[in-house]
Amino acid sequence: MAVIAMTREMATLGKDVAAGLAQRLGLTVVHHELVEHGIAERAGMPESEVHRFLEGEASLLERWKIDRKRLSRYTAQEILQLAVNGNVLIRGWGATYLLRSVPHVICTRICAPMVFRERVLMQRLGINDRTLARNEIESNDRSHNGTMRKLFGIDWTDPSLYAVVLNTARIPVEACVEHIARLAESPAFQDTPQSRSDLLDALILSRVRAGLEQRFAGIEAKISAGKVTLTGGCSDERMIVEAVRFVHTVSGVTGVTSEVKHISFQPAM
């Protein structure tokens, strides 16, 4: 049940590394179209609108209209569901950040210096204009880094997000594949009942919090082994009861305990 999360930086040969790992380990590589489709379905938004926002191409009006917190929740749900399914390599979309604390997930950054990336892109496009290649790469980096900051408040170049960082200007693609594959086959990155449970809990909690945010302001949730505990405060006792009923309906929840405090407001004297 190998799970690899990888950054998607233009012209670093990350696609080649991903393809090599997929062949070596029998993984499904998840491309951005699949992620965007799932996010759009969960959020009830047009897929084209989700694509433009995630690619940094949304207009000012579209950016103003989009609920970034909600979109962040649905992005997290999509990534977590893919990881729970297992045998997958997820490129981009904050997967390395969302899955960084799961012990059996290998969060990987494939990088290279700009001069190397320029050469790769020029070869790929069949051009000789280095300035054009650099501008395209820098624009792509800005849009993706901007999206990650908007959705998760992170800098994707932060090395602490990764288990391993590989520079394809120094390490050939085949060697990168071999290095990551060995990690995937090592005891340190084998899934365990506990790591699978933690990952499933993260997915369930994401579902629960998405629903609570929309309908039950002031009520928070935590989870352990599928059992959800509600906390916080609410002035409406009926809302507390409804929140408990809602959480019971969330897929994967095995039990609900309410520690929500009923807040009664005393009239001013």
PyMOL commands that set and color helices and strands:
alter all, ss='L'
color gray80, all
select helices_A, chain A and resi 14-25+32-43+47-54+60-65+68-85+95-98+114-125+130-152+159-161+173-185+187-189+193-215+237-249
alter helices_A, ss='H'
color red, helices_A
select strands_A, chain A and resi 3-6+28-30+88-91+105-111+164-167+219-224+227-234+255-258+261-262
alter strands_A, ss='S'
color yellow, strands_A
deselect
rebuild
show_as cartoon
